[in-house]
Amino acid sequence: MAKPASLRIAIVGGGLGGLAAALFLRRAGLEATVYEQSSALRELGAGIVVAPNMVRPLATLGLAARLPEFAVQLEAAWEFRRWQDGRVLSVQPMGEECLRLYGAHCYVAHRADLLALLQSALPSEALKLDRRCIAVRDAGDAVEAVFADRDGRETTVRADAVIGADGIHSVVRPAVAPEIEARFSGLCAFRCLVPAADAPPMALRAVQTLWLGPERHFVHYPISAGRLVNVVAIVPAGDWRTESWTAEGAIGDLRAEFAGWDARVLQLVDAATDTKRWALYDRTPLARWCAGRVGLLGDAAHAMLPFFAQGAAQAIEDAVVLAACLRGVDAQGVPAALARYDAIRRPRASEVQLMSRGREIRNHLPDGPAQVERDRALAGGDPLRQSAWLYGHDVESALRAG
Ligand SMILES: Cc1cc2nc3c(=O)[nH]c(=O)nc-3n(C[C@H](O)[C@H](O)[C@H](O)COP(=O)(O)OP(=O)(O)OC[C@H]3O[C@@H](n4cnc5c(N)ncnc54)[C@H](O)[C@@H]3O)c2cc1C
């Protein structure tokens, strides 16, 4: 008997989520193709925490062993310091303890390197560049996605399913869920990269460091095998409202936000040559991620505030579950398989979305009794174990239960 044709899955968006989805779907025997609007894959926004719940799926793909080529394995994390003098409030050893608890180390990496790692595992015919999705429409026993290239020429792709992995401003999302309101958090993130040679030695340690001060905090860790230091500073947004990886900020504005802070913070700011500035918006979890043959994944489904550094990790968990739900299904079974994916993944990612809210209040306390109490609690905390719900999440047992 002839083998049934494998399902054709069109993935809109070639970010970390879209590429991971393509890899897991192809591993499950499906014909998955990524359609990306840019003419080359590029990841903006500099550094990313590659948490254990992201490393384990990368290991499944056979890619985790290559992380040490470019990523830095964290020896410690959540090293909280006081803004004025750098006094350490608490620090969490990672290393072997992280491996023992969660079966994987925790890394920090340049996003472009991580994206290149995923791309290296994807056959070139599975990635179509310069394809901007402009419409998705139901075609009864299939679904069609319409793409425009940079000259405005349109092509239509017919598939058994379309997966919107097209990020925070998804064009696929309206085919699934009504547009959700984005609530402005009042904060923005400055992001920059500093050459290791210009950074204070403490910033070159394999440690994720967070300096806490009134109304703002400052995060840094080394990436790119230690050649660069990634800086993220969360501050009041003022009148900044642009939610984009590419929007340029001004170093002078960043410096003014940290006037009077420890000299090592200012040394990092002064060594940066440019900065991106991103207004932080919060979104309520969607009521559904799938409709018929169209599904959402990654930020298109669950854009979240960055306080748990989990957006991409959740996108990769989505990819694992999506592929497991579609494996072995015939074309008629696609809507039910997507509904199962939704039922398994949406509660988990929605929880992370909701937990990411409000963390800035604790991090940004003005100096005073509440801050003293917070610092005391930090000193007695155990963030590695307290993160078991995030890092220890077992996608396989979620699949068995769902
Ligand atoms: C300040 C900050 C820090 C963060 N730190 C971390 C961290 O440390 N760890 C972590 O796990 N997460 C972190 N995140 C979250 C993480 O960046 C996102 O969750 C993740 O990048 C989402 O991946 P994605 O593939 O869903 O979307 P994206 O990375 O946005 O990719 C979407 C892709 O779709 C393409 N696209 C868009 N529209 C179309 C279209 N119409 N047609 C075709 N292609 C299209 C885009 O060009 C892009 O390539 C952070 C976020 C912020 C804001």
The ligand as a Gaussian input file, in Angstrom:
#p B3LYP/6-31G(d) Opt

LIG

0 1
 C       13.732000      42.814000      26.630000
 C       13.424000      41.359000      26.313000
 C       14.243000      40.340000      26.799000
 C       13.941000      38.989000      26.537000
 N       14.763000      38.019000      27.050000
 C       14.449000      36.715000      26.842000
 C       15.272000      35.660000      27.387000
 O       16.301000      35.936000      28.026000
 N       14.894000      34.356000      27.191000
 C       13.761000      34.014000      26.471000
 O       13.446000      32.808000      26.318000
 N       12.978000      34.993000      25.927000
 C       13.293000      36.314000      26.095000
 N       12.515000      37.290000      25.554000
 C       11.346000      36.891000      24.760000
 C       11.753000      36.399000      23.381000
 O       12.568000      37.373000      22.770000
 C       10.542000      36.151000      22.493000
 O        9.567000      35.464000      23.231000
 C       10.945000      35.302000      21.279000
 O       11.884000      35.984000      20.490000
 C        9.717000      34.980000      20.428000
 O       10.089000      34.224000      19.318000
 P        9.077000      34.063000      18.116000
 O        9.775000      33.174000      17.139000
 O        7.734000      33.676000      18.616000
 O        8.902000      35.526000      17.515000
 P        9.976000      36.509000      16.845000
 O       11.335000      36.292000      17.394000
 O        9.384000      37.868000      16.944000
 O       10.007000      36.041000      15.310000
 C        8.941000      36.325000      14.451000
 C        9.460000      36.191000      13.019000
 O        8.350000      36.331000      12.146000
 C        8.698000      37.188000      11.084000
 N        7.450000      37.792000      10.588000
 C        6.687000      38.725000      11.209000
 N        5.613000      39.022000      10.456000
 C        5.698000      38.250000       9.346000
 C        4.866000      38.114000       8.183000
 N        3.762000      38.834000       8.019000
 N        5.247000      37.210000       7.229000
 C        6.379000      36.458000       7.374000
 N        7.214000      36.583000       8.454000
 C        6.850000      37.454000       9.418000
 C        9.654000      38.179000      11.705000
 O       10.472000      38.811000      10.714000
 C       10.455000      37.279000      12.631000
 O       11.555000      36.696000      11.975000
 C       12.801000      38.650000      25.772000
 C       11.988000      39.653000      25.257000
 C       12.292000      41.012000      25.521000
 C       11.389000      42.081000      24.983000

